[in-house]
Amino acid sequence: MNRLKADIVDIFSSMQGEGIFLGAKQIFVRFKRCNLCCAFCDEPRNAEPKQYSPLELMTEMRFLETSKGPHHSVSLTGGEPLLYSEFLKIFLRMLKKEKFKTYLETNGTLPDELSRVIDFIDVVAMDFKLPSSTGQAAFWDEHFEFLKISTKKKVFVKAVITPNTTREDIDKTIDLIKRLKANIPLVFQPATPLKAQDKGVDKEALLGFVEMGLKNNLDNVRVIPQVHKILKIK
């Protein structure tokens, strides 16, 4: 892959359906590749991408801002956008020059890549990939370094909750946030069932996780589902 080209699956204008910026109007840029394969992932792995240069992608941003009206920010999502950090170093400078606000949606496992672009990011929407939820290895060290860098900007943490999520993983999540002594919002996001027969997340378990945060003096902890799935919008 040409390092000055990025594989983009989709570009569109819509409403943010997750996290503390729920309902904000954004331009979404969905990058193709990801370094993880989470059990609850709902992104199509076989989607055919189109390659864009930074300038070509910037042209699309201008078009959507003109044709769809003003937006809160440009959401860089995926996949994992930070796999394209060299591309982003150029593209983010272009966005800043034209006064676009930038919103990075990330799995929080690539702190070195984040450090290369953090100066050009306004908001970091960071996942904590709980091993009991993802079915993958733990990334606690990577998450801590990533979150530490992210505190230079507006950041919140999102943890996807499944029927398999353990209190031990919630304890570790809370501990990492407390270690940074920062008022970082923590969002528990119940996984949207991928199939009709899939078991949903127990309400009492969710409330129990919120209570764990409150008992540890995390004032900004809440449950927010994927509202765009509920409303059936893109």
N, C-alpha and C positions, 0 to 999 in steps of 0.2 A: 504493500500500500504506500502510495506517495504520501510522505508525512505532511505535505501541505494540502492534502485532500482529506475529507472526512466522509465516511459512509453514513448517509442520512436516510432514515426510513420514512420519516414524515415531517412535515412542517405545516402548522395550522394555528388558527386563532380559536381559543376556547376559554373555559373557566377552570381555574385550579380546583381540583376535587379532593385534595388531601392537605393535612397539616394546618398550621396556624394562619396561613394565607388563603384559607378556604374561601372560594367565591371570587378571588381576584381574577380579572381578565388578563390573560397572558398570551404571548406568542410561544408556541411549543416547538422546540427543535429536538426530534428524537434520534439519537445516535444509535447505530446498529449494534456494535460489539459490547460484550460484557465479560468480566473476568470471573463471574460467579454463575451458579445455576441453582437458584433457590427453589425449594419444593413448592412454594406458593406463587411463583412467577407467572404472570398472566400475559407477558409480552410474546407475540408470535416469533418463534426462532427462525422461521423460514421466510420472513418478510424480505423482499428484494430491495436493497438500498440503491440510492443514487449518490454518486460522488459529487461533492461540492468543494470548490476552493473557498477561502475566506471571503473573497470579493463576491463570488456568486451567491453565497449564503447571505451576505449583507444586503445584496439586491433584493432577496426575498423578504428580509426584515422590513426594508423600506416600503415594499409593495403592500405587505399586510398592514403596516401602520397607516398607510394612506387609504387603503381600500376598506379596512375594517374599523378604522377609528383608533383612538389612543388606547394603549395597554398599560397595565401596571408594570410589567417586566417581561423579559424574554426568559423562558424556562428552558434550560439545557438539561435534557433528560435522556433516558435510554431504555436499555443498555446502560453503559457507564461512560458518561462524557469524558472523564479524566483519562481514559485510554487514548484520547486525542489531544493531550495537553499541548503538544507543539502547535497543532492547528489552533487550539483555543487561545494561545498567547497572542496570535495575530488577530483572530476574529474578535476577541474580547476588547482589544484596543480599539477596533473599529466601532464596536457598540458604544463604548465609553465616549469616543469622539463625537458621536451623534446623539449623545444624551439618553441612550437606552439604559434602563436598570436591568441588572443581571441576577438571575436566580438559578443556582446550581442544585439539581437533584442528583444525589450521589449515594453509592453504597458505603462510603466512608472507609474504604480499605486501602486507599492509595495516597498516603500523606505526602510522599515526595512529589507526586504529580500536582497535588493541591498547592503545595508551597510555590510552584512555578507560576500559578495564575491567581492566587488569593487576592492580590492587590487590585484585580479588575472585577472581582465578584462583590455584589451587594448583599445577597442573602444566600446562606448555605442551608439547604434542606437535607440533613444527614441521616441516613439509616444506620441503626445499630442492627447488625445481622446476628440475631440470637441463634446459637447453634441448635437449640431445641425447636426453633421455628423453621429454620432453613433446611435442616438435615445435613448441614455442611460443617466444616471445621470452624472453630472460634477465631475471632479477629480482635480480641480485647486490646492487645497492645497497639495494633494498627488504629483501632477506633480512638484510643486515648490520644495518640499523636495527632491524628486527624482533627479531633475535636479541639485540641489545644491550638492548632493553627487556625481553625475556624472561628475561634473567639475573637479574632481580629475584626470580624464582621458580624452582622446579624446572623445568628445560627439557632436552629432548633433541631432536636433529635426526635426521630420517629422509629418506633419498634413495632414491627408487624407481629401480631399475636395470633397464634393458631391454637387448636385444641391441645397441642403437644407442648406449648410453651411452659417452662418451669419457673417456679419462684426463685430458684438459684440464679437463673439468667437475668431475671428482673433485679435481683439484689446486686449483681455485678454491674448492670446498667446504671443503677442509681449511684453506686459507689464511684464509678468513673466520672459521672457528672459532679458529684460532691467534691471530688479531689481537685477540680478546677476552680472551686469556690466562685462560680459564676451563676447568674440567674438564667440558666438555659432551659427553655421550655421542653418538656418531654411529652410526646404524643404516643399513646398506645393505639395502634390501628388494627382493628380486627380484620383478619384476612377474609376477603370476599371468596366464598366457595367457588372453586373452578367448575364443579359439576353440581347438578341439582341434588344429587344424593350425598354430597359431602357434608360432613358435620360442621355446624357453625360453632363460633366461640361462645362459651358459657358466660352469661351476663355477670354472675357472681364472681367468676374468676377475674373478669375485667375490673370490676369494682374493687376486688381484693388487691390487684396490682396498683390501682390508683391510691388506695389506702397506704400501701407500702411506701409510695413516694411521699405522701403527705406526712407520714410518721418520721420520715427522714428529712423533713423541712424543705422538700421541693414544692414550692408554692404553685408553680406553673406546670401542673401535670393534668392531663385530661385524656378522654377517649374521643377520637374522631374517626369515623368510618370513611370509606372511599365514596364520597357523595356523588362523584360523577358516574359511578356504577349504579347508584340508586336512581339517579335522574336519567340514566341511559343516554348520556352525552359523551362525546369524544374527549 
